[in-house]
Amino acid sequence: MADPARLIVLISGGGSNLQALIDAIAAGKLNAQIVLVVSNRKDAFGLQRAEKAGIPTLYFPLKPYRDANRDRTDYDADLAQALLPYRPDLIVMAGWMHIFSGHFLAHFPRRVINLHPALPGLFNGTHAIERAFAAFQQGEMTHSGCMVHYAIPEVDEGDVIVQAVVPFLPDDTLETFAARMHAAEHQIIVQAVHILTSQR
């Protein structure tokens, strides 16, 4: 068997998708190891998940760059330099709330993937679950979904690796719909990593 793929996971919040990857690796479903978890938010619960699993973490905030009137591209370039020594086979944006420019992505061609809670071409950007649910309430949609795609500078426009349809139920609330979306996300992020790490 090939050596485990080296993953870096980028998070900004609770890290439930990170946990799905940790669990899949522990269960032998992925031939991979998470070599670093990065957060741009110090209080992200995902950092605690990583530490509990014995995974190194890096807190890399944007605020010092803003305070110094430095461009976001400086942040992207510096973060890329911080990650290069870890020799990642794949960088997984799992709830990472920062749009990367080419100053980051150019260092890792076709090795950065993003999880987005909408189907291709729909609800790009933030609050996709809430926007989809509002459209459902207006009678405009019967289903939404989620996808994992390659990250490119254009938000949520990269080539799709895996997607899943999540139908709306007649008695759905935002909370029940969001819970099913998150369950689907946990499945497809593992699926996408499996596809890409199996191709090495």
N, C-alpha and C positions, 0 to 999 in steps of 0.2 A: 504494500500500500504506500502511496505517496506520503511525503511528510505533510502534517496538517497545514492547511492554508492559514496564513497570518492575517487576522482581521483587526482593523481598528474600527470601533463603533463610536459615532458622534451623537451626543444626546443634548437636550436642553431641559428635559423635564423628568417625569416619573420613571422612565426607562423600562416600561413593560415590554417593549419590543426587544430591548437588550436582554431582558430576562428570558424571553422566548428563545433567543439565540444561545444563552448560557445553558438553558435546560436541554436544548436540542443537542448541543455538544456533549453535555454530561450523559445523555441517553445514547450516545453513539450514532445519532442521526446525521451529524455533520462531521466530516474529517477536517476540523478547523480548531484553531485556538485564538481567543481574543487576547491580543498582546497589549492593548491599550484602550481605555475608554476616555473620551474627551468630552468636556462640557464647557459651554460658554456661560453657564449660570452656576454660581457657587453652591446654591441651595438645591440643586437638582437631585431628586431622590435616587436617580439612576447611579449617581456616584457612590451612594451607600450600597446599592445592589452589587456594583463592581467590587467594592472593597470586601464585601461579605464573601464574594466568590474568589478573592485573592487576585484580582486583576488590577494592574497598575492604572492609575488615573492621572489625568491632566486637566487642570482648570485653566482655561485660556479665554479671558474676557475681552470683549470689544471696547469696553468703557475707557481704559487707558489710552487707546488710540483716538477715541472721540475727544477725550479731555485734552489731548495734545494736538488736536486738529489734524490728525493723520488720516489718510484715506483708508477706506475699507480694503483697498487692494494691498496696502501695507500689511494689514492684519492677515489677509489671505496668504501672502507670500511668507510671512513669518511663521504662520501655523504650518504651512507646507514644510518649511525647513525643520520645524520641531518634530514632524511626523516621519520624515525621510529615514532617520536612523532606525526606526522600527521595521523597515523593509516590508510594508504591508502588501499582501497580494490583493486585498480588497478593503476599501473604506466604505462603511455602511452608515449612511445618514438615517438615523432612526429617531425621528422627532427632533431633528436638529433645526433650530429656527434661525438660520443664517444662509443667505444666498451666496454661493461661491462664484467668484469671477474666474477668468482664465488664469489669473496669477496663482491660484491654488490648483485648479483642475489640470493645468498643463503638466504638472509634476507627476500626475497619476492617470495617464490616458486610459480610458475605458476601465478604470479600476475604482471609480467612485459611483456608488448607487444610492438612490434616495427612495424612501417610502413615502407615498402621498395618498391621503384618504379620499381619492376621487378617481374616476375613470379617465382615460386619456382625452384631453381636450375639454374637460369639464372642471370648473371650479379650481383653476390653477391658483396657487398662492395660499394664503392663510384662511382659517375658519371654513375649510371645505365641507366638513361634516354639518356644521350649522347652516351653511348656505344650501346644501343639498336638501336638508330637512325642511327648510323654508319653502323650497321649490315643490317638495312633496305636498306640503300643506296647501299650497296654491293649486294643486292638481296638475302640476306640470311634469311630474316624474313618477314612475312606478318603482324605480330601483336606482341605486347608486353603486358604489364599489370602491375598490382601492387598487393601487398598483405599485410595483417596484420598477424603477426605470434608471437608466444611466443619467448621471447628473451632467448637465451642460449649463452654460451661463444663462440661458433662457429658462425661466422658472417652470419646472414640471413639464418640460417639452422634450426630454431625452427619449431615446428608444426604449420601449417597454420590454421588460424581461418577463414579468408575471403580472397578471391582473385577476381580480375576483369580483364577481357581481354580488352585491348585497341588496336583496329586495326590501322594500318597505312593507310593513305589516299594517293592516287597517287600524289597529289600536296602538301603534307606535307612539312613544314619546321621544323626545330628543335623547333622553338617557338610555332607553332600551335600544334605539337604533344605534347610538354611539357604541354601546357595549358589543353589539354584533359586528360593527365595523372593526372594533379593536381586535375581536377574536379572529376575524378574517385577516387583519394585518399581521397578527402573530404567525399565522399559517404561511402567508405568502412571503414574508421576509425570510423565513427559514427555507422555503422552497427556492427562492431566488439565490440565496447564498449557496445552497446545495448545487443548483444548476451551474453556477459560475465557478465554484471551487472544484467541481467534478471535471471541468473542461481543461484543467491545468495539465 
